Amino acid sequence: MSTQHVEDRGLLRFLTCGSVDDGKSTLIGRLLFDTKAILADTLTAIEKTSSKRGMTAVDLSLLTDGLQAEREQGITIDVAYRYFSTGTRKYIIADAPGHEQYTRNMVTAASTANVAIILIDARKGVLTQTRRHSYLTKLVGIPHVVVAVNKMDLVDYDQATYDRIVGEYKAFADQIGLTDVRFIPLSALNGDMIVDRGERLDWYDGPTLIDILEAAPAAHTEKAESFRFPVQYVCRPQASDDPALHDYRGFMGRVEAGEIKVGDTVTVLPNGLTTRVKDIQLYGESLPKAIHEQSVTLLLEDEIDISRGDMIVAAGEAPAQSKQVEALVCWLSETPLSPARTYWLRHTTREVKAKVASIAHRVDINTLANDSATTLAMNDIARLTLKLAQPVFADSYTESRATGAFILIDESTNNTVGAGMIV
């Protein structure tokens, strides 16, 4: 019996966002249900919950609203992550809350997504929160956007309503610089245009939502990337009977961008010394190469002093080293930012002390205007300059989301208080 080769299209992380009650959780529930990604016991549990509420149909939003407070209020508060596979691709879904007070949660979810599905209620059209989440999608660098006009069943699947919303959103997308935007009408409740086309949107001849997701490019595949390997740990076996391990020095970490092969010439930062890769190991086995998002151990030909927080990069492709960075920062803490305080800045595996040198402006998410500011409150987004005690090796966020991002940590409480994107 011959076996047919199935193409692996790689992992896709995507985000659902939009205003309150646009149907984000129901959309994900329908997607999981129609792709047969729900376990029988899970389905039985939500059927019982739906029945207790007096519903005649299964409330699929319960699949993602896992907190008791979420189920009681019928809203999403925290980011819910769900995983499923279609046979050709694996998916990680992030369901972001729609309320303005949870903007920080949405930014956290968006930071790793490659596709954003922005839902719009067909009855309400483009709302303030729709614009806010669209702007944040642009801000955090999600390259592909799908605008899903949901609840078409509540407007009798009217094409004119859909066309009006598409025109309104296109005008806003042009204003903020969103380029790759696709539109789709659907009904998450009834399953029209999610996995199956249904029979009530015959005037729409485009792909279904799952077709769009299946065809979306995976992360790290759309442009050539420079090799970036922040060192997490230096492996030196201390107790071993194997003489070959007495001089073993392996540098463990994750390939954040690009790829590396045995024999490639690399540069170690911050000392700037150059050497070659002697071996690449994973679970004790040697590999010919390592690619993006793969955690491996690198062995180098020369003895070089390397420790956690250093970075190994391709020779001739080193990022800029700087003790000052300009960044867009989303403030996550209920305690306002204080320019007088010192924070820890964690960039990849490197931690340095940082102080706010200046705040250029704060972004009014509702109007997209730039306002002057001397501090930042929770959920504020601003462009500011940070002065660092030691240099970091950073790319711009548009070049690399892994090495162009950082978090700010309160040195007294050890709480994460801000997330930044280097510009």
C-alpha positions as CSV (number, residue, x, y, z in Angstrom):
1,M,0.0,0.0,0.0
2,S,1.5,3.4,-1.0
3,T,1.3,6.3,1.4
4,Q,0.6,9.7,0.2
5,H,3.0,12.5,1.3
6,V,1.1,15.3,3.2
7,E,2.6,18.7,3.0
8,D,3.6,20.3,6.3
9,R,2.8,24.0,6.1
10,G,4.4,24.7,9.4
11,L,3.1,26.2,12.7
12,L,0.8,29.2,12.5
13,R,0.0,31.4,15.4
14,F,-3.0,33.6,15.0
15,L,-5.0,36.1,17.1
16,T,-8.7,36.9,17.3
17,C,-9.5,40.4,18.5
18,G,-12.2,43.1,18.1
19,S,-14.8,44.8,20.2
20,V,-16.9,43.3,23.0
21,D,-19.5,40.7,21.9
22,D,-18.3,40.5,18.3
23,G,-18.2,36.7,18.7
24,K,-14.4,36.0,19.1
25,S,-14.8,33.1,21.5
26,T,-17.7,31.6,19.5
27,L,-15.6,31.8,16.3
28,I,-12.8,29.8,17.9
29,G,-15.3,27.4,19.3
30,R,-16.8,26.9,15.9
31,L,-13.4,26.5,14.3
32,L,-12.4,23.8,16.8
33,F,-15.8,22.1,16.5
34,D,-15.9,22.0,12.7
35,T,-12.3,20.8,12.4
36,K,-13.1,18.0,14.9
37,A,-10.5,19.3,17.4
38,I,-12.8,19.0,20.5
39,L,-12.5,15.9,22.7
40,A,-15.7,14.1,23.5
41,D,-15.6,14.8,27.2
42,T,-15.0,18.5,26.6
43,L,-18.0,18.6,24.3
44,T,-20.2,16.8,26.8
45,A,-19.2,19.3,29.5
46,I,-20.1,22.4,27.5
47,E,-23.3,20.7,26.3
48,K,-24.3,20.3,30.0
49,T,-23.4,23.9,30.8
50,S,-25.4,25.2,27.8
51,S,-28.4,23.1,28.8
52,K,-28.3,24.5,32.3
53,R,-28.5,28.0,30.8
54,G,-31.6,27.0,28.9
55,M,-29.9,27.1,25.5
56,T,-31.2,24.8,22.7
57,A,-27.8,24.7,21.0
58,V,-24.2,24.2,22.3
59,D,-22.6,27.5,23.4
60,L,-19.2,27.1,21.7
61,S,-17.8,30.2,23.3
62,L,-17.4,28.1,26.5
63,L,-14.4,26.3,24.9
64,T,-12.2,29.4,25.3
65,D,-13.8,31.3,28.2
66,G,-12.2,29.1,30.9
67,L,-12.3,31.4,33.9
68,Q,-15.5,31.3,36.1
69,A,-15.8,35.1,35.9
70,E,-15.7,34.9,32.1
71,R,-18.5,32.3,32.0
72,E,-20.6,34.3,34.5
73,Q,-20.3,37.6,32.6
74,G,-20.1,36.1,29.1
75,I,-16.9,38.0,28.3
76,T,-13.2,37.2,27.7
77,I,-10.9,38.7,30.4
78,D,-7.6,36.8,30.1
79,V,-6.0,35.6,26.9
80,A,-7.1,32.1,26.1
81,Y,-4.8,29.9,24.1
82,R,-6.0,26.8,22.1
83,Y,-4.2,24.3,19.9
84,F,-5.5,22.3,17.0
85,S,-4.2,20.7,13.8
86,T,-5.7,20.1,10.4
87,G,-3.3,17.4,9.2
88,T,-1.4,19.9,7.0
89,R,-0.7,22.5,9.7
90,K,-0.6,23.0,13.4
91,Y,-2.2,26.1,15.0
92,I,-2.0,28.1,18.2
93,I,-4.9,30.4,18.7
94,A,-4.9,33.4,21.0
95,D,-8.3,34.7,22.0
96,A,-7.8,38.3,23.1
97,P,-10.3,40.2,25.3
98,G,-12.3,43.0,23.7
99,H,-12.7,45.4,26.7
100,E,-10.5,48.5,26.6
101,Q,-9.3,47.8,30.2
102,Y,-7.6,44.6,29.0
103,T,-5.6,46.3,26.2
104,R,-2.4,45.0,27.8
105,N,-3.7,41.4,27.5
106,M,-4.3,42.0,23.8
107,V,-0.8,43.3,23.2
108,T,0.7,40.3,25.0
109,A,-1.3,37.9,22.8
110,A,-0.5,39.8,19.6
111,S,3.3,39.8,20.2
112,T,3.8,36.3,18.8
113,A,1.0,36.1,16.2
114,N,1.5,36.0,12.5
115,V,-2.1,36.5,11.5
116,A,-4.8,38.7,13.2
117,I,-8.5,38.0,12.7
118,I,-10.3,41.2,13.6
119,L,-14.0,40.5,14.1
120,I,-16.7,43.1,13.3
121,D,-20.4,42.7,14.3
122,A,-22.3,43.1,11.1
123,R,-25.1,45.0,13.0
124,K,-22.7,47.6,14.5
125,G,-19.9,48.1,11.9
126,V,-16.5,49.5,12.7
127,L,-16.3,50.6,16.4
128,T,-13.8,52.4,18.5
129,Q,-12.4,49.1,19.8
130,T,-12.2,47.8,16.3
131,R,-9.9,50.7,15.4
132,R,-8.0,50.3,18.6
133,H,-7.2,46.6,18.0
134,S,-6.4,47.3,14.4
135,Y,-3.9,49.9,15.4
136,L,-2.3,47.6,18.0
137,T,-2.1,44.9,15.3
138,K,-0.1,47.3,13.2
139,L,2.0,48.4,16.2
140,V,3.1,44.9,17.2
141,G,4.0,44.0,13.6
142,I,1.4,41.3,12.7
143,P,2.0,41.0,8.9
144,H,-1.4,39.6,7.8
145,V,-4.9,40.8,8.8
146,V,-8.2,39.1,8.2
147,V,-11.3,41.2,8.8
148,A,-14.2,38.9,9.6
149,V,-17.6,40.5,9.4
150,N,-19.5,38.2,11.8
151,K,-23.1,37.7,12.7
152,M,-24.2,38.0,9.1
153,D,-27.2,35.8,10.1
154,L,-28.5,38.7,12.2
155,V,-28.6,41.0,9.1
156,D,-30.2,38.4,6.8
157,Y,-26.8,37.8,5.1
158,D,-27.2,41.2,3.4
159,Q,-24.3,41.9,0.9
160,A,-24.9,45.7,1.0
161,T,-24.2,45.7,4.8
162,Y,-21.0,43.7,4.2
163,D,-19.8,46.0,1.4
164,R,-20.5,49.1,3.5
165,I,-18.4,47.7,6.4
166,V,-15.6,46.7,4.0
167,G,-15.4,50.2,2.5
168,E,-15.4,51.8,6.0
169,Y,-12.6,49.6,7.3
170,K,-10.5,50.0,4.1
171,A,-10.4,53.7,4.6
172,F,-9.2,53.3,8.2
173,A,-6.6,50.7,7.2
174,D,-5.1,53.1,4.7
175,Q,-5.0,55.7,7.4
176,I,-2.9,53.6,9.8
177,G,-0.8,51.8,7.1
178,L,-2.2,48.3,7.2
179,T,-1.4,46.8,3.8
180,D,-2.2,43.0,3.7
181,V,-5.9,43.0,4.7
182,R,-8.5,40.4,3.6
183,F,-12.2,40.4,4.2
184,I,-14.7,37.6,4.7
185,P,-18.4,37.5,5.7
186,L,-19.3,34.7,8.2
187,S,-21.6,33.5,10.9
188,A,-19.7,31.9,13.7
189,L,-22.9,30.8,15.4
190,N,-24.1,28.9,12.3
191,G,-20.7,28.0,10.9
192,D,-21.1,29.8,7.5
193,M,-17.7,30.4,5.9
194,I,-15.7,29.0,8.8
195,V,-14.8,25.6,7.6
196,D,-17.8,24.9,5.4
197,R,-19.2,27.5,3.0
198,G,-22.8,27.1,4.0
199,E,-25.7,28.0,1.6
200,R,-26.6,31.5,2.7
201,L,-23.5,33.5,1.5
202,D,-23.6,32.4,-2.2
203,W,-22.8,36.0,-3.3
204,Y,-19.3,35.7,-1.7
205,D,-17.0,33.7,-3.9
206,G,-13.8,34.1,-1.9
207,P,-12.1,31.4,0.4
208,T,-13.4,30.3,3.7
209,L,-11.6,31.2,6.9
210,I,-9.9,27.9,7.2
211,D,-8.7,28.2,3.6
212,I,-7.1,31.6,4.4
213,L,-5.4,30.2,7.5
214,E,-4.1,27.1,5.6
215,A,-2.6,29.3,2.9
216,A,-1.0,31.9,5.3
217,P,2.8,31.9,5.4
218,A,4.4,30.7,8.6
219,A,6.6,32.9,10.7
220,H,10.2,33.4,9.6
221,T,9.5,32.3,6.0
222,E,8.7,35.5,4.2
223,K,12.2,37.1,4.2
224,A,15.8,36.2,4.8
225,E,16.8,36.6,8.4
226,S,20.1,37.1,10.1
227,F,21.2,34.4,12.6
228,R,20.5,35.4,16.2
229,F,21.3,33.0,19.1
230,P,21.0,34.5,22.6
231,V,22.9,32.3,25.1
232,Q,20.7,30.9,27.9
233,Y,23.1,28.6,29.7
234,V,26.7,27.4,29.4
235,C,26.8,23.6,29.8
236,R,30.0,22.2,31.5
237,P,29.5,18.6,32.7
238,Q,31.1,18.4,36.2
239,A,30.8,14.7,37.1
240,S,31.4,12.4,34.2
241,D,33.4,9.2,33.6
242,D,33.7,10.0,29.9
243,P,37.1,11.7,29.2
244,A,35.6,13.3,26.1
245,L,33.3,15.4,28.2
246,H,36.1,16.8,30.4
247,D,36.6,19.7,28.0
248,Y,33.0,19.9,26.9
249,R,31.7,23.5,26.7
250,G,28.3,23.8,25.1
251,F,26.3,27.0,24.7
252,M,22.6,26.4,25.1
253,G,19.8,28.5,23.8
254,R,17.1,29.1,21.1
255,V,17.6,30.2,17.5
256,E,15.5,33.3,17.5
257,A,16.0,34.1,13.8
258,G,17.8,32.7,10.8
259,E,19.6,29.4,10.7
260,I,23.1,28.0,11.5
261,K,25.2,25.1,10.0
262,V,28.2,23.2,11.2
263,G,31.3,25.1,9.9
264,D,29.6,28.5,9.7
265,T,31.6,31.5,10.9
266,V,30.0,33.3,13.9
267,T,30.7,36.4,16.0
268,V,30.2,36.5,19.8
269,L,28.8,39.6,21.3
270,P,29.7,41.8,23.2
271,N,33.4,40.8,22.9
272,G,33.3,40.7,19.0
273,L,35.5,37.6,18.7
274,T,35.0,35.4,15.7
275,T,35.0,31.6,15.5
276,R,33.4,28.6,13.7
277,V,30.6,26.3,14.8
278,K,32.2,22.8,15.5
279,D,28.9,21.0,16.3
280,I,25.2,21.5,16.8
281,Q,23.6,19.1,19.3
282,L,20.1,18.3,20.4
283,Y,19.5,15.7,23.1
284,G,23.1,14.5,22.6
285,E,22.7,13.9,18.9
286,S,24.6,16.0,16.3
287,L,22.6,18.0,13.8
288,P,23.9,19.4,10.4
289,K,22.0,22.7,11.0
290,A,19.5,24.4,13.3
291,I,16.7,26.7,12.2
292,H,14.5,29.4,13.7
293,E,12.7,28.6,17.0
294,Q,14.8,25.5,17.6
295,S,16.5,25.0,21.0
296,V,20.0,23.5,20.6
297,T,23.5,23.4,22.0
298,L,26.3,25.0,20.0
299,L,29.9,23.9,20.3
300,L,32.6,26.3,19.0
301,E,36.1,25.6,17.7
302,D,37.8,28.2,19.9
303,E,37.8,28.7,23.6
304,I,35.9,32.0,24.1
305,D,34.6,33.4,27.3
306,I,30.8,33.4,26.8
307,S,28.1,33.6,29.5
308,R,24.3,33.9,29.7
309,G,23.1,37.2,28.1
310,D,25.7,37.1,25.4
311,M,24.6,36.6,21.8
312,I,26.1,34.5,19.0
313,V,25.4,35.9,15.5
314,A,26.4,35.3,11.9
315,A,29.8,36.9,11.1
316,G,29.3,40.2,9.4
317,E,25.6,40.5,10.4
318,A,25.9,41.7,13.9
319,P,23.1,43.9,15.3
320,A,23.8,47.4,16.7
321,Q,25.1,47.6,20.2
322,S,23.8,50.5,22.1
323,K,23.4,51.9,25.7
324,Q,20.4,53.9,24.6
325,V,17.2,52.7,22.8
326,E,14.1,54.3,21.4
327,A,11.0,52.2,21.7
328,L,7.3,52.1,21.7
329,V,6.2,50.9,25.2
330,C,2.9,49.5,26.4
331,W,2.6,50.1,30.1
332,L,1.2,47.0,31.8
333,S,1.3,47.9,35.5
334,E,-1.3,49.6,37.7
335,T,1.6,51.5,39.2
336,P,2.4,54.4,36.8
337,L,5.8,54.8,35.1
338,S,8.2,57.0,37.0
339,P,11.1,58.6,35.2
340,A,12.9,58.9,38.5
341,R,12.9,55.1,39.0
342,T,15.3,52.5,37.7
343,Y,13.9,49.4,36.0
344,W,15.4,46.1,34.8
345,L,15.2,45.8,31.0
346,R,15.2,42.2,29.8
347,H,16.1,41.8,26.2
348,T,16.3,38.1,25.0
349,T,18.4,36.6,27.8
350,R,20.2,39.8,28.8
351,E,19.2,41.9,31.7
352,V,20.4,45.5,32.2
353,K,19.3,48.4,34.4
354,A,17.4,51.1,32.5
355,K,16.0,54.6,33.2
356,V,13.6,56.7,31.2
357,A,15.5,59.5,29.6
358,S,12.5,61.1,27.9
359,I,8.9,60.5,26.8
360,A,8.5,61.7,23.2
361,H,4.7,61.3,23.1
362,R,1.8,59.2,24.3
363,V,-0.5,57.7,21.6
364,D,-4.2,58.3,22.0
365,I,-5.5,55.0,20.7
366,N,-9.0,56.4,20.1
367,T,-7.9,59.3,17.8
368,L,-4.3,58.1,16.9
369,A,-3.1,61.6,18.0
370,N,0.2,62.0,19.8
371,D,-0.1,63.7,23.2
372,S,2.6,65.0,25.5
373,A,3.1,63.0,28.7
374,T,5.4,62.9,31.8
375,T,4.2,59.5,33.0
376,L,2.3,56.4,31.8
377,A,-0.7,54.7,33.3
378,M,-1.9,51.1,32.8
379,N,-2.6,50.3,29.1
380,D,-0.9,53.6,27.9
381,I,1.3,53.3,24.8
382,A,4.1,55.8,24.3
383,R,7.3,56.4,22.4
384,L,10.2,57.0,24.8
385,T,14.0,56.9,25.1
386,L,15.7,54.5,27.6
387,K,19.3,54.9,28.9
388,L,20.9,51.6,29.8
389,A,23.7,50.6,32.2
390,Q,25.2,48.1,29.7
391,P,24.6,47.8,26.0
392,V,22.1,45.5,24.4
393,F,22.4,43.9,20.9
394,A,19.2,44.8,19.3
395,D,17.5,44.8,15.9
396,S,14.6,47.1,15.1
397,Y,11.3,45.4,15.9
398,T,10.3,45.6,12.2
399,E,13.4,43.5,11.3
400,S,13.1,40.9,14.1
401,R,10.3,40.6,16.6
402,A,12.4,38.4,18.9
403,T,15.5,40.6,19.1
404,G,13.6,43.9,18.7
405,A,11.4,43.4,21.8
406,F,12.0,43.7,25.5
407,I,10.1,43.8,28.8
408,L,10.6,46.2,31.7
409,I,10.7,44.8,35.3
410,D,10.1,46.6,38.6
411,E,13.3,45.9,40.5
412,S,11.6,46.0,43.9
413,T,8.6,43.7,43.1
414,N,10.0,41.8,40.2
415,N,6.7,42.4,38.3
416,T,6.7,42.9,34.6
417,V,5.5,46.5,34.2
418,G,6.1,47.3,30.5
419,A,6.5,45.7,27.0
420,G,8.6,47.5,24.4
421,M,9.3,47.4,20.7
422,I,12.6,49.0,19.6
423,V,12.2,51.5,16.8
